[in-house]
Amino acid sequence: MSKRINVMLPDRTLAVLNRVAPRGGRSRFVSEAVLHFVATNGRRNLGEQLKLGYQANADESLKIAAEWFPLEEEASQPRRGGHRGKTSK
């Protein structure tokens, strides 16, 4: 379903629109342009929000990593002595 609206555009914007969209195709062009703009800016804004969140939590993340690093190092070392795998008969 489509709705008719009245939109005011600056002369310069209308001139560009008339060059890139044929008469009768302007509504479709404007619709696609708006959807593209929103999708592109939405992804960019999401990326910015994620970046800011990671930066805000960087100190806490480093603290947690520093606390767990020795345990991960110990767990990754091969076991020595008394540990044997299954024996075959």
C-alpha positions in Angstrom: 0.0 0.0 0.0 1.3 3.5 -0.8 0.4 6.9 0.7 0.6 10.2 -1.0 2.5 12.8 0.9 3.6 16.4 0.3 7.4 16.9 0.6 9.3 20.2 0.3 12.7 19.9 -1.4 15.3 22.5 -2.0 15.7 23.5 -5.6 19.1 22.0 -5.8 17.9 18.6 -4.4 14.9 18.6 -6.9 17.3 19.3 -9.8 19.4 16.3 -8.8 16.3 14.2 -8.4 15.1 15.2 -11.8 18.4 14.2 -13.4 18.6 10.8 -11.8 15.0 9.6 -11.7 12.7 9.7 -14.7 9.3 11.3 -14.4 6.9 8.7 -12.9 9.9 7.0 -11.1 10.7 9.6 -8.6 8.6 8.1 -5.8 10.3 4.8 -6.1 13.7 6.4 -6.3 13.0 8.5 -3.1 11.7 5.4 -1.3 14.7 3.4 -2.2 17.1 6.3 -1.3 15.4 6.7 2.1 15.6 3.0 2.9 19.2 2.8 1.8 20.1 5.8 3.9 18.5 4.4 7.0 20.0 1.0 6.6 23.5 2.4 6.0 23.3 4.8 8.9 21.8 2.2 11.1 24.8 -0.1 10.5 27.2 2.8 11.0 25.5 3.8 14.2 25.5 0.3 15.5 29.2 0.0 14.7 29.8 3.3 16.6 27.7 2.1 19.6 29.6 -1.2 19.7 33.0 0.6 19.5 32.0 3.0 22.3 30.8 0.1 24.4 34.1 -1.9 23.9 36.1 1.2 24.7 34.1 1.9 27.8 34.6 -1.6 29.0 38.3 -2.0 27.9 39.8 -1.5 31.4 37.4 -4.1 32.9 38.1 -6.5 30.1 41.9 -6.2 30.5 41.5 -6.8 34.3 39.5 -10.0 33.7 41.9 -11.2 31.1 44.9 -10.6 33.4 43.1 -12.5 36.2 42.4 -15.5 34.0 45.7 -15.6 32.0 47.7 -17.6 34.5 45.0 -20.2 34.8 44.8 -20.6 31.0 48.6 -20.9 30.8 48.6 -23.6 33.5 45.7 -25.5 31.8 47.5 -25.4 28.4 50.7 -27.0 29.8 51.2 -30.7 29.1 50.8 -32.8 32.2 54.0 -34.4 33.6 54.4 -37.5 35.6 51.7 -39.8 37.0 49.1 -39.2 34.2 48.8 -42.0 31.7 46.4 -42.5 28.9 44.5 -45.8 28.4 46.7 -48.8 27.9 46.0 -51.3 25.1 46.0 -55.0 25.7 
